Amino acid sequence: MSLLFLAHRVPFPPDRGDKIRSFHILQYLAQRTPVHLVAFADDEADFDPPAVFTDLLASCTIIPRAKSQTRAAIEALATGKPVSLTAFAHPAMQAAFDRVVPQVGGVYCFSGQMAQYLPAGGPPVVMDFVDMDSAKFAGFAEEARGPMRWMMRREARLLGAFEREIASRVSASLFVSEAEAALFRAGCAGGRVLAVENGIDSANFDPAASDLNLAIGHLPGGGRGPIGEVAVTTRKPRFSTSPNWTPAFAGGEGMSEAYDFPSIVFTGQMDYRPNIDAVTWFARDILPLICRYRPVQFAIVGRAPTPAVQALASDHVTVTGAVDDVRGWLAAADVCVAPLKLARGIQNKVLEAMAMARPVVASAAAAEGIDHAGTIRVAETAAGFAAKVIALLEAPEDAARLGESARAQVIRHYGWDARLAPLDALLGLSA
């Protein structure tokens, strides 16, 4: 049986949360059956994906999406639909779907925005909602004010009804964690609702990886200067002195500069609202508490930082913009943080830091979906968060052991093949 993989953005490169999941699922499916990809493009580079990606596919159809959020909102208000759907409504996408679907025996629909293209009949569909988007907008509404609160509540209500309608007519509805799946079931959703969790490539995210030298060489101060589209500050992170990480290049040319401050690192897409809120909270409320005790450097690592994120830059906050390889920044971290107040499902940023044997301090929301077995520290308040970070900085041997335990936990429980194995039975596939 061949499959149509329908996605709200091209699943390559796997360099942000949703694309990491969609890429690994597509790769897993393509190893078992021919897969036809139909997806929206995020930027010009998406129209010319590399052969390492397209060679996985039976066919590849990429549709441009240039609708502004303002236009999507106007259409949503005029039609009574959620903005999340009108933003991804495009006749060319419907035409592409209609052209490919007669060739396949099943559909894997990735992300709720794309479910609007599914016909009432047709081949069996596995619907990967990833997260419960209606709950996310309900959370946004709690923090919003004025007209924006009304808009968020409207989005949550309409999306919730749409999600339930889709779930009632697909073969299975998937979520990234059991907590998300349980939340969806509790909302009176019908049909088969399952959790298929994210994994991690622990061979790539490995402090002993053979190509990590290159990643570290691309750090600011590593001989090449600032990286990416934004380098708001010039202060350089030092390399971690954690005893569980000894870089192969130690002592190499351009790599021996002494750094004065411990490094705290956050990674993520920096135009994504929960990430913006997280680093803002950390920089404004948590970091000053840590700096009262000892000076540190906080690095906000990720593409497309908004003006609000760039404004956080200071002597103790670095905003990098896009980086060539996030592993270098993780390897340079004494502590990785995930202070998200609103988080859905499993946070890849946390799994990546764990796989790199970094000690992690996370909010309860960021840690909720992860089976970490106590290998990450969890905090709720600014004071509690600061205290846990300081404790790890003050006890590097303990932090190292925590990082080693976190990596071992990831290896035991979060291999992609093990996490995605339920798809075989759902889609009638063979390895």
Secondary structure as GFF3:
##gff-version 3
##sequence-region A 1 431
A	DSSP	beta_strand	3	7	.	.	.	ID=ss1
A	DSSP	alpha_helix	17	30	.	.	.	ID=ss2
A	DSSP	beta_strand	35	41	.	.	.	ID=ss3
A	DSSP	three_ten_helix	44	47	.	.	.	ID=ss4
A	DSSP	alpha_helix	51	54	.	.	.	ID=ss5
A	DSSP	beta_strand	59	64	.	.	.	ID=ss6
A	DSSP	alpha_helix	69	79	.	.	.	ID=ss7
A	DSSP	alpha_helix	83	86	.	.	.	ID=ss8
A	DSSP	alpha_helix	91	100	.	.	.	ID=ss9
A	DSSP	three_ten_helix	101	103	.	.	.	ID=ss10
A	DSSP	beta_strand	106	110	.	.	.	ID=ss11
A	DSSP	three_ten_helix	112	117	.	.	.	ID=ss12
A	DSSP	beta_strand	125	130	.	.	.	ID=ss13
A	DSSP	alpha_helix	133	143	.	.	.	ID=ss14
A	DSSP	alpha_helix	146	167	.	.	.	ID=ss15
A	DSSP	beta_strand	172	175	.	.	.	ID=ss16
A	DSSP	alpha_helix	178	186	.	.	.	ID=ss17
A	DSSP	beta_strand	193	195	.	.	.	ID=ss18
A	DSSP	alpha_helix	212	217	.	.	.	ID=ss19
A	DSSP	beta_strand	263	267	.	.	.	ID=ss20
A	DSSP	alpha_helix	273	281	.	.	.	ID=ss21
A	DSSP	pi_helix	282	286	.	.	.	ID=ss22
A	DSSP	alpha_helix	287	293	.	.	.	ID=ss23
A	DSSP	beta_strand	297	301	.	.	.	ID=ss24
A	DSSP	alpha_helix	307	310	.	.	.	ID=ss25
A	DSSP	beta_strand	317	319	.	.	.	ID=ss26
A	DSSP	alpha_helix	326	331	.	.	.	ID=ss27
A	DSSP	beta_strand	335	338	.	.	.	ID=ss28
A	DSSP	alpha_helix	348	355	.	.	.	ID=ss29
A	DSSP	beta_strand	360	362	.	.	.	ID=ss30
A	DSSP	alpha_helix	364	367	.	.	.	ID=ss31
A	DSSP	beta_strand	377	378	.	.	.	ID=ss32
A	DSSP	alpha_helix	382	394	.	.	.	ID=ss33
A	DSSP	alpha_helix	396	413	.	.	.	ID=ss34
A	DSSP	alpha_helix	416	420	.	.	.	ID=ss35
A	DSSP	alpha_helix	422	427	.	.	.	ID=ss36
###
